[in-house]
Every structure is written in structure tokens, then in C-alpha cells.
Amino acid sequence: MLQKLRRLELPPPRVLAFTLAVFASFLLLEGYLIARHGFHLPPPGLGWFDLLFWAALVFWSVRVEIRLPLSASMSHLFLFALALVVLTPPWLAPLVVFLFQPSDNLWYKQLFNRSQDALATLAAALVWQFFQNNPLYLGTLNLSAGVGVGLGAVAFFLVNAGLITLIIHLANGTPLREIWKKNIGWLTSSYLLLSPLALLLARAYETPLLGGWGGWTVLFFLVPLYYSRFYWDEKVRLEQAFDATLEVLMHALEAKEPETRMHSERVADIAKDLARARYGDEAKAMEIYRAARLHDIGKIGIPEAVLLKPDALTPEELALVQSHTTLGVQLLKPAEKVAFGPLVYNVIRHHHERWDGRGYPDGLAGHEIPEEARIVALADAYEAMTAGRPYRKAKTPEEALQEMRDLSGLQFDPRLVRLFSELWRQDPLWRDRHAYLAAKEGSVLRSTSPQPSSASASPSPSEPGQGTSEA
């Protein structure tokens, strides 16, 4: 037994503490409800077969869950949990939800999932019970059932989404807003629109329409539920395919320019740190990170003979290279309404504008240039200086920093140059290109070995460690 305990896999301490706190909260509240309402199985009005039927639906709904981007999942569990809240005493639905779920290989993940689902169900049960004990009337019309199940669904959603968001944040440090945007925000409307179906399922079970058993009607409603699940699944698959396509495009671009290996990733890490320092907003920093990863996407349309030319470019060739800003916008234009906001297009189009107005493609000056583009321009220039080009020797980090200071107020926003200098002195990983590449190559090698499941698909932040002109 002692050896088994020693081999027991444990999560990070704060994840373990949070999981145990959620479990303890469920036990305390469940014990309170049982003490208040009494423990009777089967409950009045239902038999053992009824309980097994609803337990099977709960198990099935979790079994066919849909995986979301940041190691979360979505299922129709909430509908069957809410229907059970309507049909049974307030303590029973949370207990069924806790007990009847598929097992997971990681004990702490299983404990958290069961506990948070049960706690969300318990919150819904308390709301439902409140409106049963305090009827709500509009004239002679009793609104208690509709309002009770509606607000119960909201309570379930808030507890469930809140706990999932917090555990992912604790496990991986992923920003809360990023977790909400990726995993939850887009599901909210369909979730709330489906929630009244729970009351319909409960009432249909209580008043059989086919064969003297309400379960037939409930099973019939599984058909539209399947199609809503299909929508969620396709939405997730589409986003994953889109992200993968963009990553392939970036690898294709780096394959065209071997001298600028990992250029966009380093630019993105620099821009992210600079944006974080500028705004103090992790979600904004991550948005700029993604835009910076795509800033040179238009170079895919530039011939390799021009991109890799070892000598100085002719005026015609230079114009062709400079067109990558507008080509990038055109390339991603079809995704404007479904994937990208204005920030991404601002970065792609304007990251070669200059503070003094002598940049391209639009000759914007000063604050006319979107600030996100000014941030990426600074990161792009530093990376280009320290990476070198076929026609230009790489500068040392110190030389590159000095040139950026010399160009402050000419090519670069003076305020951002000062902020960049402060970050540079903190010796971030991206400061030295050789150290950066070595660290990134190491992380790539490590990622080929088996890894425990991660709750984040977001890129890791730049780490402290070792210590442009135009690109």
C-alpha cells in the first residue's frame, strides 16, 4: 500500500489544493442537503429503473463529450442534470452526476471533473428549489418552473465554466480571458438556448406520450441533441484545422528563408513581452503574439530568388519584397469575418511603417501607425539586426540595442524604445538569438517524448535566461 501511495501521480500543489477544495465543497453542501431533506432511495415518484435510466443518460452524455482547445470538454450533461433537478429531491441529482461518469486515467482529473459537475448541479438544484418554495407569478400565470430552470441553468453554467477556467489557469498559467474566449465564450448562446429543453425532458418523462413510459419521448429528443453536438464538434474541428493551416504556412515561409529560421516566433515572443509591459493585459499581449507570428505571411508570395538574393536588391526587387505587407493582408482576407480582428491586419500591413513617415506601404507617421504595428515593428527590427541577412552581418545584442536607440524618434516610437530597453536589461531569453534558438530546439526535442496532458494550447511565455533596420 505504501509503495502504491509513493507511485501515485500528483498534480502541481495548487492544482491539487484547488481540486480538493472543490471536492470538499461538494461533500459539505451535499451533506447539508441530505440532512435537510432526508435520504430516501428510490425517491418518491420514481423507481430504481427510472434512476438507472437517468444515470445511463448522464454517463452517455459525458462519454460522448467534445474536446475543446485548452484541454477542456463540452457535453450535454447539463441538460440531463437539470432534468434530474426538476424530477428528484435537490440532493439526488448532484450525487448521480458525481457517481455516474466514465473513469479517467488520472485520479485527480477524474475527482475534479466529477466534483465540479456535481457542484454545478447542486447550484442549479438550490436555485430550482428556491423558486419551488417561493413561487413567482405574473398575474395568475405561475412562472416558477420556467424561471427556476432558466436561472438554474445559468447557475450551472457559471459554476461549471468558472471552475474549469480556474483549474486550467492554475495548471498552465493560461490567461483567464484567453481560456474564456477559446473554450467557453462561443458556447454560451447555444448552451442557454438549449437549457429550456431540460424542463421539457423532465415534463415529458412525467407525462408519457408513447407506450406508457416517458423515456421514449426523452430518447426521441436525443436526435436534435446529436445535431447540436455535431455543430460544436465541427466548430472545434474547423478552428483546429485553421490553426494548423496557419502553422503550416509559417513553416513553409521559414523553409523558403532558412537564414531567418524561427524569425516569426522570436519576433512574436519579443512583441508579446513588449505588449505585456505596455498594456499590463495578458489577453492583449497574446493577441499581439498571434499577429506577430503572421506578420510576414505575405512573403509566401515573393519568389525565393529575390528573398534569398545575397546581393543588394534592385529597386524593382525591393518593391516586390515590400509588397509582402499588402500581399499578407490579401492572403488572409477570406478569414476576416471568422478568424481575425483588425489588430492582425494592422500588424501585417503596417509593421514596416516608420515613426518619421518614411516607411511603407502607406507612409504613416507617429501615432497614425497603429500601436500594435509599432510594437511588432520594433520586435521585427531587433530580430532582423541580430539574425543578419545574406547581404548583412548579424549585430550583437548590444549593437542592435544601440542602433534602436539611435533610431528612436526616426524609425521607432521613442516610448516603445525606452520600454524595450528596460526589458532588454532584464536579460530575457529572446535577447540573444543563439541562446533563444538553442532553448527552442531543446523544447522541440523534449516535446517528441511522451508528455502529461496539458491544459493549454497557448505558446509558453518568454522566459528569463541567457543573455533592424528593415527585414
Summary of the structure (lengths in Angstrom):
residues: 471
radius of gyration: 28.1
end to end distance: 62.1
largest distance: 87.1
contacts: 1495
relative contact order: 0.08
helix: 68%
strand: 3%
